[in-house]
Amino acid sequence: MSGVPLRVLSWNVHGLKDDRAELVGLVRELAPDVLIMQEAPRRFRWRHKSAALANECGLVVAAGGLPALGNLLLVNLRVAVGDTWNVRYPLTPGRHLRGAFFAQGRVRGASFTVSGSHLATDPAERPTQAAHWKAELIRVDGPVIVAADLNEGPGGGAWRTVEDGLTTTKDDEPTFPAAAPSRRIDGVFVSPDITIERYEIIATDRARAASDHLPVLVDLSLPSG
């Protein structure tokens, strides 16, 4: 592998409603440098809950949580985190408020920005949310890593909006529902200056016990310096 390696795991953890021990065990087994979670703690005592989860996983909280509406970034100590910020999407009355986090990272001299989000289940809301997120992504300079539960597959308009100008796997392996996957609605996308060395949906018994989504594991090669 040329460049600087970075392992990224993206996972909708279903509000931590399932087998937490299996979730933590799988994260430790996969040993990501960067863990992007959807449906992480976002309400009462969310800081404490996020820190406890990070500690169990052998990681630290880097960004997100309540300000990003449950999108959470955990990293290991290889990754130095700089500026972080959050965006919130326009609220549709009666629906969940949603948003995204952004964080600037650095590992072994290679810089990158990572962003995570979770788009609406309502197909009428998703295009506006995707466009809002994309407008912020376009403002980012340098290598970018983007991960989300988009609640739709590659044929959808919101997926295409997010993917535009980025790269991802061409495979169409499903990620949801974990017990009997039939839809690819979770994805990781990177800017063209980042090489995808491995892109895998982790479809193990442990993954199925831990959440209603399967996690996405990606090994990347970042441009150095």
C-alpha positions as CSV (number, residue, x, y, z in Angstrom):
1,M,0.0,0.0,0.0
2,S,1.4,3.4,-1.0
3,G,0.5,6.5,1.0
4,V,-0.6,6.6,4.6
5,P,-3.0,3.8,5.7
6,L,-6.2,4.6,7.5
7,R,-8.9,2.1,8.6
8,V,-12.4,3.5,8.7
9,L,-15.5,1.8,10.1
10,S,-19.0,3.3,9.5
11,W,-21.9,1.8,11.5
12,N,-25.5,2.7,12.4
13,V,-25.6,1.2,15.9
14,H,-29.4,1.3,16.3
15,G,-29.3,3.5,19.4
16,L,-27.3,0.9,21.2
17,K,-30.5,-1.2,21.6
18,D,-29.0,-4.5,20.7
19,D,-26.1,-6.6,22.0
20,R,-23.6,-4.0,23.2
21,A,-21.0,-6.6,24.1
22,E,-21.0,-7.9,20.6
23,L,-20.8,-4.4,19.2
24,V,-17.8,-3.5,21.3
25,G,-16.1,-6.8,20.6
26,L,-16.5,-6.4,16.9
27,V,-15.1,-2.8,17.0
28,R,-12.1,-4.0,19.0
29,E,-11.6,-6.9,16.6
30,L,-11.7,-4.7,13.5
31,A,-9.5,-2.0,15.2
32,P,-10.5,1.1,13.1
33,D,-8.5,4.3,13.3
34,V,-11.8,6.2,12.6
35,L,-15.2,5.0,13.7
36,I,-18.2,6.9,12.3
37,M,-21.5,6.0,14.1
38,Q,-25.1,6.8,13.3
39,E,-27.8,6.6,16.0
40,A,-25.2,7.1,18.7
41,P,-26.1,8.8,22.1
42,R,-27.8,12.2,21.4
43,R,-30.1,12.8,24.4
44,F,-29.8,12.8,28.2
45,R,-26.2,12.4,29.4
46,W,-25.0,11.9,25.9
47,R,-21.5,13.0,26.7
48,H,-21.1,10.5,29.4
49,K,-22.7,7.7,27.3
50,S,-20.5,8.6,24.3
51,A,-17.3,8.6,26.5
52,A,-18.2,5.3,28.1
53,L,-18.8,3.7,24.7
54,A,-15.5,5.1,23.3
55,N,-13.7,3.7,26.4
56,E,-15.2,0.3,25.9
57,C,-14.1,0.3,22.3
58,G,-10.5,1.5,23.1
59,L,-11.1,4.8,21.3
60,V,-11.8,8.4,22.2
61,V,-14.6,10.8,21.4
62,A,-13.5,13.3,18.6
63,A,-16.7,15.0,17.3
64,G,-20.4,14.8,17.0
65,G,-23.0,13.6,19.5
66,L,-26.0,15.8,20.4
67,P,-24.7,18.8,18.3
68,A,-24.6,16.4,15.2
69,L,-27.9,14.8,16.1
70,G,-26.5,11.4,17.0
71,N,-23.7,11.2,14.5
72,L,-20.6,10.4,16.5
73,L,-16.9,10.3,15.6
74,L,-14.5,8.1,17.6
75,V,-10.8,7.7,16.8
76,N,-7.8,5.9,18.1
77,L,-4.7,7.7,19.3
78,R,-3.0,7.5,15.9
79,V,-5.3,10.2,14.8
80,A,-4.8,13.8,15.8
81,V,-8.1,15.8,15.5
82,G,-8.1,19.6,14.8
83,D,-11.1,21.7,14.1
84,T,-14.6,20.2,14.4
85,W,-18.0,21.6,13.5
86,N,-21.6,20.5,12.9
87,V,-24.4,21.3,10.5
88,R,-28.1,20.8,11.1
89,Y,-30.6,20.3,8.3
90,P,-33.9,22.2,7.9
91,L,-36.5,20.7,10.2
92,T,-39.7,19.3,8.8
93,P,-42.4,19.7,11.5
94,G,-43.2,16.3,13.0
95,R,-40.0,14.7,11.9
96,H,-36.6,14.1,13.5
97,L,-34.0,16.9,13.4
98,R,-30.9,15.6,11.6
99,G,-27.5,16.8,10.8
100,A,-23.8,16.0,10.3
101,F,-20.4,16.4,12.0
102,F,-17.1,17.4,10.3
103,A,-13.6,16.9,11.8
104,Q,-10.2,17.6,10.5
105,G,-7.8,14.8,11.2
106,R,-4.1,14.1,10.7
107,V,-2.2,10.8,10.8
108,R,1.5,10.3,10.1
109,G,1.7,13.6,8.3
110,A,-1.4,13.0,6.2
111,S,-4.3,15.4,6.6
112,F,-8.0,14.7,5.9
113,T,-11.5,15.8,6.8
114,V,-14.1,13.3,7.8
115,S,-17.9,13.8,7.9
116,G,-20.7,11.6,9.0
117,S,-24.5,11.9,8.6
118,H,-27.8,10.0,8.8
119,L,-30.4,11.0,6.2
120,A,-34.2,10.8,6.7
121,T,-36.3,7.8,6.1
122,D,-38.8,10.0,4.4
123,P,-38.0,10.3,0.6
124,A,-39.4,13.8,0.5
125,E,-36.9,15.0,3.0
126,R,-33.7,13.3,1.9
127,P,-33.0,15.4,-1.3
128,T,-32.9,18.6,0.7
129,Q,-30.8,17.1,3.5
130,A,-28.4,15.6,0.9
131,A,-28.1,19.0,-0.8
132,H,-27.5,20.8,2.5
133,W,-24.8,18.4,3.5
134,K,-23.2,18.4,0.0
135,A,-23.0,22.2,0.1
136,E,-20.9,22.0,3.2
137,L,-18.8,19.2,1.9
138,I,-17.9,21.1,-1.3
139,R,-16.4,23.9,0.9
140,V,-13.8,21.4,2.3
141,D,-10.3,21.5,0.9
142,G,-8.1,18.4,0.7
143,P,-8.8,14.7,1.1
144,V,-12.3,14.0,2.3
145,I,-13.9,10.9,3.9
146,V,-17.7,10.8,4.0
147,A,-19.9,8.1,5.6
148,A,-23.6,7.8,6.2
149,D,-26.8,5.8,6.6
150,L,-28.5,7.4,3.6
151,N,-31.7,5.4,3.9
152,E,-31.6,4.7,0.2
153,G,-29.4,2.9,-2.3
154,P,-27.1,4.0,-5.2
155,G,-30.1,4.6,-7.5
156,G,-31.6,7.3,-5.3
157,G,-31.2,11.0,-5.8
158,A,-29.8,11.7,-2.4
159,W,-27.2,9.0,-2.8
160,R,-26.2,10.4,-6.2
161,T,-25.9,13.9,-4.7
162,V,-23.6,12.8,-1.9
163,E,-21.5,10.6,-4.2
164,D,-21.0,13.3,-6.9
165,G,-17.3,14.0,-7.3
166,L,-16.4,11.2,-4.8
167,T,-15.6,7.5,-5.2
168,T,-17.0,4.4,-3.5
169,T,-17.2,0.7,-4.2
170,K,-19.1,-0.5,-7.3
171,D,-20.3,-3.5,-5.5
172,D,-23.9,-3.5,-4.4
173,E,-23.7,-5.7,-1.3
174,P,-26.6,-5.0,1.1
175,T,-26.3,-3.6,4.6
176,F,-29.8,-3.6,5.9
177,P,-31.6,-5.2,7.6
178,A,-28.8,-7.0,9.3
179,A,-30.7,-10.2,9.9
180,A,-31.5,-10.7,6.2
181,P,-29.8,-7.9,4.2
182,S,-31.7,-6.8,1.1
183,R,-30.8,-3.1,0.7
184,R,-27.5,-1.2,0.4
185,I,-28.3,2.0,2.3
186,D,-25.0,2.6,4.2
187,G,-21.9,3.9,2.4
188,V,-18.5,5.3,2.6
189,F,-17.3,7.8,0.0
190,V,-13.9,9.4,-0.5
191,S,-12.4,12.1,-2.6
192,P,-10.4,11.0,-5.7
193,D,-7.0,11.7,-4.0
194,I,-7.7,8.9,-1.5
195,T,-7.3,5.2,-2.7
196,I,-9.7,2.6,-1.5
197,E,-7.7,-0.5,-0.8
198,R,-10.5,-2.6,0.8
199,Y,-14.2,-2.0,1.0
200,E,-16.1,-4.7,3.0
201,I,-19.6,-5.2,4.5
202,I,-19.0,-7.1,7.7
203,A,-21.8,-9.7,7.6
204,T,-20.9,-11.9,10.6
205,D,-23.1,-13.3,13.4
206,R,-21.5,-10.8,15.8
207,A,-22.4,-7.9,13.5
208,R,-26.0,-9.1,13.2
209,A,-26.3,-9.4,16.9
210,A,-25.0,-5.9,17.5
211,S,-27.3,-3.8,15.4
212,D,-30.0,-3.8,12.7
213,H,-27.4,-2.5,10.2
214,L,-24.2,-4.2,9.0
215,P,-21.0,-2.1,9.4
216,V,-18.9,-0.9,6.5
217,L,-15.2,-1.4,6.8
218,V,-12.9,0.5,4.5
219,D,-9.0,0.5,4.3
220,L,-7.8,3.7,2.7
221,S,-4.5,5.1,1.5
222,L,-4.2,8.8,2.2
223,P,-1.9,11.0,0.1
224,S,1.2,11.8,2.3
225,G,2.2,15.2,3.3
